[in-house]
């Protein structure tokens, strides 16, 4: 049975929600807490990027690797405070809310800044979903490969094709992408956060066992030498991009903050950011350093692919990665879904029409034709691109480099300067601009290394033939 329901503006009247159950903007009361907010951030931050950190430290060495990770963590935490202050324009308690990053920039900076931000932000979000599709497929392939090696007792080389796993992950996301909005995925973020800790801890333990078996701590102070000086430089630049990607959550910080219970959005967001960044930094340093200590300069781009024993912990870890990336995919794609659907409904209001679908033995749910079609196309195209260029490390580097400076540093700094009315050429203004310029140089270096890596991969790769 399908019942047609008209949907219009999101107000207490149109939604039929009692006024006392709404926030000051007429939307249903937000219920987010420090812990749900931390879950969203951890789901976004501790993702497939953690698996490449051992390789990244191998490029930077024992001194450079931890220092660079701590640098990125401090910059991310510092600028996330700036961005959290921008959720409400003007007064942090009663100011006008910004529901998206673009709206925050439009409300505070105005002009064409929001357009530039939107292009970078949503391209970055789309790129992350591609990276997560590749990462999930690699983990599914690893599970199959380990089972094959185990059953054949090592006699079969077990070359696994990735296409069916990329398609399989895409099919899973076709279903999850129909979750209405960001406010409906708190449970998925909590599950994904638990999974991220699960595979990180397993990877950490396996690295410690490997290091103990070696009888020594591998690696060097300066890191991998590379086949040539240019290869060495490219590796360092790509490592910067990978680490930048591993800390990326500014792209969805405002959207996460919009789930927090009023009127403590700013305080809750700052506490959650501190908890999340501190937690992830500890995990990153441990996982990266233990992985490098276990494998030295030959540390793999995906740490878990280096292990084939013991079989069950490795299978559980890879399965946890897949579950985590299902949730992380949604955390990053939901803001993009919301943006497209809001813009479309402004132009064509009829697209908001929803139908209540009732099926035997199942709870009723609301179906929107536009949401069904466009989100399905989004997932299909993401899966297709992932099959075309399944380069895990280099893709992560490009994504991290593109989003780090503009979204994590430049816009938060500029909005903070305007919000706090910091005088131009004052000591604080100069310090913030120096931070921004330094991070721009880091971003350029990371982008160059990552793009060169992708071009090198393309020169020796046949599309749709990924293998493990």
N, C-alpha and C positions, 0 to 999 in steps of 0.2 A: 504494500500500500504506500503510495507516495502522495504527500500533502504539500501543496505549494505554499510557501511562506515568503512574504515580501520583507526584504531587509533594506533599511535605510541608514540614516546617520546614527552613530554610536552614542546615544544619549539615554538617560534613565527612562525617558518617556517612551521612546521607540523600542527600547529593549524590554519594556514592561518590568523594570527593576525598581523597587522602592528607593526613594531618594536617600534614605539613611544607609542604603547598601551601596552607594556610589561615592566616588571621590569627588574632589572639588571641580573636576573637569567633566563630570557627568558620566564618566566611564565606570564600569563595575569596579568595586573596591579591589585594589591590588593587595596581595597577601604575602609577597616575598619577604623573607627574613635573611639574616646574615648567612644562614646555612644553605638556603636554596640559592641565594646569590653566589655564594662560594662554589656551589655545585655547578652552576652555569659557567662560571669562570674557569674552574678546574677542567670541566669537560672541554671547554674551548682551548685551554692552554696545554694541558697534558694530553697531547694527541700523538699522531704518528711521528711528529717531529722529535719526540724523545728517543726514538729508535735510531736516529741519525747522529745523535750527539757524540757517541764514541768515535765515529768517523770524523766528526768536526773537530774534536779534541786532538785526534791524530794529525790533523793538518796544522794545528796551532801549538801542540806540544804541552808538556806538563805545566809550564808557567802561563803561556798565553791562553790556553783553553779555559781554565777556571776563572781567570781574570775577565775574559771577554763575557762569559756567562753572567758573572756577577754584575758587570757593567750594564748589560742589557736588562737584567732584572731591576736594577736601581732606576734606570731610565724609564722602564715600563711602569714601575710603581709611582715614580715621581709625576709622570705625565698623566697617569690614570687619575690622580688626585685633581689635576687641572681639569680633566675632562668631566669628572664627576661634578665639579662645581658648575658646569655648563648645562646640566640637565634642566635647571630652571634659570631662565634669563632674569637678571636682576637679583631679587631676593631669593636666597636658597630655600626658603620655606613656602613663600606665597607667590613666587615668580611664575611666569608662564612656562608650562612644561614643554619640553622637546621630546617627541616620541621616537625620533631617529637622529642619527649623527648629522644628517643633512639639515634637519630642522634646527638643531642646535647651532650650526654654523650660520644658517640663514637668520636666526633670531639675534645672534650676537655680532657676526661679522658682516652679514648681508652681501649684496653684490653678486658677483659670479663665483664667489668662493664655494657656495653650496653646490653649484653645478660641477666644478672641478672635483670637490670632495666626493660627490655622488658617483662620478665616473670611476675614480680610483677605488672607492669603497666597494661598490658592487662588482667591479671587475675582480677585485681582491677576493671577495666572498665567493664568486663563481670559481675562481682559480683554486681556492681552498677545497671546495667540494670535489674538484677534479683530483687534487692531491690525496684527499681522503678515500676516494673511490679506488685509486691505485694502491694506496696503503692497505685497504681492507682486502683487495684481491690478492696482494702479495701474501698476506697472512693466511688466507684460505688456500692458496697454492702451497704454502709451507706445510700446512696440516696434511694435505694430500701427499706431498713429497715425503714427509717423515713416515707416514703410514706405509707408503710404497717401499721405501728403503727397509723398514722394519720387517715387512711381510716377505720381501725377497732376500732378506739377510744380507743386504748390501751388494747383491749380484746385479741388480737392475739399476742403471744410472738414474732412472726415474726423472726424465725431462718432462716438466709439467707446463702445458700451454695455459696462458692466462685469460684468454678471451671468455671462456664460459664463466669464470669467476667474476670478471668485470661485469658481465651481463647479469649474473646472479645477484650481485650487490645492487645493481640498478633496479632489478625487479623488487627487491626488498624496499628500496627507497620509493618506488612507485606507490606503495601502500602508506609508508610513514609520512610521505610528503603531503598527504591529504589531511594531516592534523591541522586544525584551523589556523592557529597562530602561536606566537612565542609563549603566551601565557598558559598554553595547554601542554607544554612539554617539560614541566618541572620534574615529573616522575622519571622521564627519559634521561634528563641531565643527571639526576641522582644515581640512576643505574649506570650510566656511562662513566661517572666519576669513580664509582666503586670499581668498575672494570679497568679504568686507567691505573689505579693503584695496584690492582691485581697483577697486570702484566709487567708493570714497572718493578714490582717487588720480585717477581719470578726472574726477570732479566737480571736484576741486581744479584740475586742468589746464584744464578747460573754463572755470572761473571766472576763472582767470588770463588766458586768451585773450580772454574777454569784456571783462575790465577793461582789458586792453591796447588792445582795439579801441575802447573808450569814450574812451580817452585821459585818463581821470581816475578817481580813486577816489570812488565814489558813497557816499551815506549821510551821516549827521550825528551829532554827539556825543550828542544826546538821543534819536534814533530817530524812528520814524513818528509823525505827529501824530494820526492817527485822525480820523474824521468828527465826533466829539464827545468831550468830556472822559471820558465814561463808556466810550466805545469805546476810547479810549487806555488807560484803566485796565484794561479787560478784556483788551486785547492784552498788556499787561505781565504780568498774572496768568497768562494762558494760556502765555506764553513761559516762565514759571517752571515750570509743569507739564510742558511739553515737555522742558526741560533736565533736570528731575528724572527723567523717564522715560528720557532718553538715558543716564543713569548707573545705572539700576536693575539690580542683580544680587544684592542681599542676599537676595531671595526664594529663590534657589537656591544660596546660598553653602555652606550646610552639606551639601547634596546633592553639590555639586562636591567639597568637601573629603573626602567619604566615598569618593571614587575614588582618593585619593592613597596612594602606597605607605607603609606603616608602617615605622618609628615617627616619621617626620618630617612628619606632617600639618600641624602648626602652622607650622613654619619654611617648608615648601614653599608653604603657602597665603599667608603674608604676602609672600613674595618674588614669587609669581605675581600677587598683588593689586597690588603696587607696580609691576611691569612693565606689567600690563594697564591700570591707571588712568592711569599716566604716558603710555603709548602712545595711549590713546583721547583723553586731554585734548589732546595735541598735535594729533591729527587733528581733533578737534572745533573747537578754536580756529582752526586753519587753514581748515577747510572752511566754518565759519560766517562767519569774517571775509572770506574771499575771495568767498563767495557774496554777502555784504552789500555788499562793495566793488564787485561786478559789477552788481548790480541795485538797490542802494539800498533805499529804503523800500518798493519794489514787489517785494521778494524773495518768491518763491513758497513755499507751504507744503511742496512737494516739489521740491527744487532741480533735479533732473534733468528735470522736466517743462517747465522753462523753455527747454531747448535742443532744437533740431531739426537742427542741423548742428554738426560733421560727423556723418554718419549712423551709421557703423560704431562709433566709440567710444561713442556714446550707446546704441546697441543692446547692445553688449557690457556696458556699465555696468548697464543695466536687467536684462539676463540674469543678471549677477552678483548683483544684488539678489535676484532670484527664488531663485537657488540658495542664497544666504545665508539667506534667510528660511525656506526649507525646513528647514535645519538649526536655525535659531534657534527655530522653532516647536516642534521636538522637545526642544530644551534646556529650554524652559519648560513643555512639557506633560508630559514624562516624570515629574517629581516628583508632579504631580497624578494621573497614571495610577497611580503606585506607591501613593499614599495610599489612593485608592479601592479598589484591588485588595487591599491589606493589610487594610483594614477589612472588606471583603466576605468574605475568606477566613477571618478570625477568626470570623465568624458562621456562614459556610457553608463548611466545609473542602473539600467536594466540588468547589468552584469552582476549586481549584488543579490539578485533573486536566488533564494535557496529553497530546496525541497527536502522535507522531512521524509526519510526512507525508513519504513518499518519492515523487518524481516523476521520470520518465525525463529524463535529461540535465541534471538539476538537483540541487544538494546537498539533503539532507534538512533539514527544519526542524520545530520544535515548534509546535503549534497549540493554543491554549487558547480554548475556546468563549466564556467570559465576557469575556476580553480582546478577542476579535474583535468581539463584539457591542457592548460598552460603549464601547470606543474609537472604533468606527465611528459610534456615536450622538453621541459627543463632537464629532467632526469635522463631522458633518452639522449639528448645532446651531450650532457656531461659524460655519460657512459661511452658514447661514441668517441669523444675526444680522448678519454682515458685509454681506450683501445688503440687510438692512433699514435699517442706519444706517452707510453707508460714509463717515464723516466723519473723514478721516485725522488732521488736526491736533488737533481737539477730543477725539477718542477717546484719542490719545496723552496729551493733557493730563490728562484725567480719570484714566487709569490711573496716570500718574506721580504725581499728587497723592495718590491714595488709598494708594499703597504707600510713598511716601517717608518720612513721619515715623514711622509705627508700625514698619515693617519695617527701614528703613535706619538710623534714629536711636534711637527710644524703647526697643525691646526689646534691641538690642545694648548700649546704655548701661546699662539696668537690670541685665542679666545680668553685665556687666563689673563693676559696682559690687558685686554680691553675690559674684561669683567672687573678686575681689581684696579683699573685706571692707573697702571704703572707708568710713570713718566718716562718719555723717550729719552735715551742717553743716560738714564740713571744707572747706578751700579747693578741693580737687579735686572733692569732691561738688558744691559750689555751681557750679563751672565746668561740670561735665557737665550739671547740671540747666538751667543757662542756655542751653547749646547746644541741649538738647532742646526747651526752650520757644521759642527763636528759630526752630528748624526747624518747630515746630508752626504758628507764625504764617505762615511761608512756605507750608506745606502748605495751610492754610485759604485763603490768598489764591489759590493756584494752583487749588484745587478750585472756588472760586467762579467764577473766570474761565472755567474749562473747562466747567463745567456750564451756565453762561449761553451759552457758544458752542454747545454741543450743542442747547440749547433753541431758539436762533435758527436753527440749521440745520434742525431738525425743522419749524419753522414755515413753511419755504419749500421743503420737499423732499417728493417723492412716493416712498414705499418701492419698492424693487426697480427703481429707474430711474437708477442711477449712470451718469455719462457722463464722458468726458474729451475 
